[in-house]
Amino acid sequence: MDGFHRPRARRYKQGRHSALGYYEDAYDFASLARRVLIPLGPGGDYRYTRAVIDLASDTPVDEPAVQLQQSAVLIVDGTFLQKPEIADLWDTTIFVHTSLDVARRRGVTRDAEALGGTEKADTAFTVRYHAASQMYLDEVRPAKHASLVFDNDDLDHPSVRMANPESS
């Protein structure tokens, strides 16, 4: 999903630490739908775009569409992927469930250097990213609507379960 973020000015218009801003403004779901999900869905032409923005440089990406075979399978990994504006465009959804505490610890370890140290990373995850994730969990209830739920708190013993047989 990094290639479908919105430009930095839009992502942070509600403030650099705003959870609501992250939830509402971080991703360009309209472009994801128009450039990926609809072309690869029923009746689509199987030509999709990999990105609309280079996240690191915050510049638009204008590369040619990629042609896929009709038998191709596309897996999209990202945040908030069952939001109402794109929820009906998926064939199957797998919700990777990790408790927020475990996800915060992993995120802080992974992103401490990029976010200015452990303390700043912990603040970013607590105040912005995971507060937004809690909004998503409360509003969308993705585990309930997913085809499968992958429980990922214990990396040595992950498990998969059917979430809602009617959602696939």
N, C-alpha and C positions, 0 to 999 in steps of 0.2 A: 504493500500500500504506500510505501514511501514515494513512489512516482505519481501518486494521486493525492498528495497534500495540496492545500491551497497556498498561494504565495504568503511569505512571512508576515507581511502587513495585515493580511486578512486573518491568519492563524492567531495573531496576538492582539487583534483589535480590542478585545475585552481585557487585556492585560496578560503579561507574560506568565503569570502564575494562576490565571483564572481557569478553574475546572470547567465552568460553563463554556468558556471560550474554547477550550480544547474539545469538549463534547459537540459543540455547535459549529465550530469554524475550522477545525484542523484539516478535515478531508473534503475533497471535491467528489462527492458521491455522484453528482450529476454527470461528470466526465467519466467516472468509472462505469456508470450505466451505459452512457452513449458510446464510449470508445472500446468497452470490453464486454460487458454482460449482454447487451442487446445484440451486438454482432455475433456473439458466440451462442446465443440462445435460439429457440425455435424460430425458423424463418430467417435467421441471420446469414450473412455472407461469409462467416468464419475468418474475417479480417479484423484484427484487433490492434490496439496501440498499447505498448508496454508502459508508457509514462506520459504525463503531461507537464511534469516539472522535475527539474534536478533539485532534490531537496537540499543538498549541501551548498550549491551555489545560488539557490533560490531563483533560478532562471527557467523560463518555459522550454520545453522540449518539443521539437517538431521533427519527429522521425517518421519514416514511412510505416504504414500498417504491416503487420505480419500476417501471412496467410497460413491458416491451420487446416489440417484435414478434418473432415466431419467426424472422424473417429477419435479425435484428440480429446484429452481431458485436461482442463485447466484447474489448478488448485490456487486459491487466493488466500493468503495468510494476512490477517490484519485486525484492526480494532474496529468495533462498532459495526460489523458487517451484516447485522440483522436489523439495522435501523429501518424504519418504515419506508423510506424512499427507495430502498433497493431490496427489501426483504423478499418480494415476490419474484425476483430475477434469478434466484439460485435454484439449481436442480436438487442439490443436497447440501445440507449444512452440518458441519462438525463443530461443536462448541468445545474449545479447550478450556476446561475449568481448572483454575489454580486459585487458591485462596489469596486474597489481597495481601496478607502478611507475607506469604511465601513469595508471591510475585514481586512485592516491594523489595525484599531482601535480594532476590535474583537481579532485579533491575538496577538496584544501587550498585551491586558488585559489577555488573556489566557496564554501566554507564557513568560511573563515578568520575573517571578521567574526562569524559566529554562534557559533563555537567558542572565541572569545577570543584570536584572533590566529593567525598562521601557525605558530608553534612548537606551540601547543596543538592546532591542527587537524592538523598532521603527526603528533603523538603519538596523537591519537584515531584517525586512519586506520590508523596502523601497529599500534598496540597492540590496539584494539578491532575496528574495522570490517573491516580487511583480514585480520587474524588469523582472524576468524570466517569471512570469505569463503574463506580457505584451507581451513578445516575443511570447509566446504560442498563445495568443489571436490574435496577428497580423499574425502569420504564419499559424495557423490551422483554425482559425475562428470557434471554437467549437459550438457556439450557432447556426450558420448557418447549421451545419451538424448533430446536435442532433435531436433525435426524439421529445423530449420535452425540454423546458427550464423552470426551476424553478427559478423565480425571488425572491431573498432572502434578499434584503436590509432591508425590514421592517419585523422583526420577528413576529409582531402581525398581519401582513397582507401580507403573501407571496402569490404568484400567480403562476399558471402553464399555459403554452401556448404551442401550437404546434409550433415547430420551422420549420421543413421542412418535410412535409408529405411523401416525397420520401425517407427519411433517415431511416425509420423504417422497 
